[in-house]
Amino acid sequence: MKKNTMELKERIKKVVKYLIGKGIAPTQKDLGYLMGYKTESGFSQVINQKVSMPEDFIDRLCSFDRNLNKDWILDNKDSMLLNKESLYVNKIDTVTPIPFENYMMVEYVDLSVAAGELGGNNVDELPESKKRLVPKEFDNGEYLVTRVDGDSMDDGSKYSIPDGTEILIKKYYLHNGDKLPIRNNLFVINAKEGKALKQIIEHNIDDGFIVCHSYNPDFKDYKVYMEDIIEIFLYRKIVSLRPPIPDIKN
C-alpha cells in the first residue's frame, strides 16, 4: 500500500475545504475571518506556509469540528476524521453558521503572564494571536477572551470548565455598597496574589471580602479581601474548547 506523503499545507487545505463543505463558512476568506484574520491574504499565507503558523492555529481550526484529527493534520497519522462517518452529515445533525455581522473582535489575554489591569488595548492593532472573534450576543461592555489554566473548575460534571478552555468575560464595575451578583454567575478575579476563575459563594460587605469556591473538591474555598482586588470580570460563555477524545475500544 502506498504511503500518504501529503504535506502539511495540503492537509490544512483539505481541512479548510471540509469545513466549507460542512457549512461552517461559505468561503476560505470567511473561514479566515472566523479564525480572526481580517484579510484573505493573511489567512492564505498561513495555510500556504508563507509565514510562520501561530501555535494555536491548528487547535482553533479543529475547534470548528471535534471530529477533526489533530494528529493527522500535524503528522499525517491515521485519517483526517476520528469518525469517518461524519463525512456524510445528517442534515438534522449539523451546524448553522452565524451571520458575520453578528461577530465582534475581542482582545485575548493570557492570565498566566498578564500583570496589572487586564486588556485595554486597541484590538485593531493587536497581532492575530492576541485576539479572538466571538458572537455579539451580549450587552455592550468591556470584553476579553482568556484561557482557563488548571482543573480547579473541573469536577467531571456538565458544569465543568476544563483546563485550556477559552472563555469570554466582561469587566464588572462595583460601586461602594453594591453586592456582586453572585447567583448564577462565575467571576474572574484579578487580585494582587493572582488571577482565577471562581464561583463566589459569599460577598461580605461589612468585612470587605469575598469567598471563592472551586467546582473541583480538591480545592478549598478561600477568602479574598476587596482591597486586594484589582478588578473583577463576569464569566459570559465558553468560546473555544477541544475536549480530550477517548480511546477507541476494540
Secondary structure, DSSP 8 states (H G I E B T S, - for coil): -------HHHHHHHHHHHHHHHTS-SSHHHHHHHTT-SSHHHHHHHHTTSS---TTHHHHHHTT-TTB-HHHHHH--S-SBSSGGGGS--TTS------GGGEEEEEEE-TTT--SS---S-GGGS-GGGEEEEE--S-SS-EEEEE--SSTT--SSTT---TT-EEEEEEE---TT-----TT--EEEEETTEEEEEEEEEEETTTTEEEEE-SSTTS--EEEEGGGEEEEEEEEEEEE----------
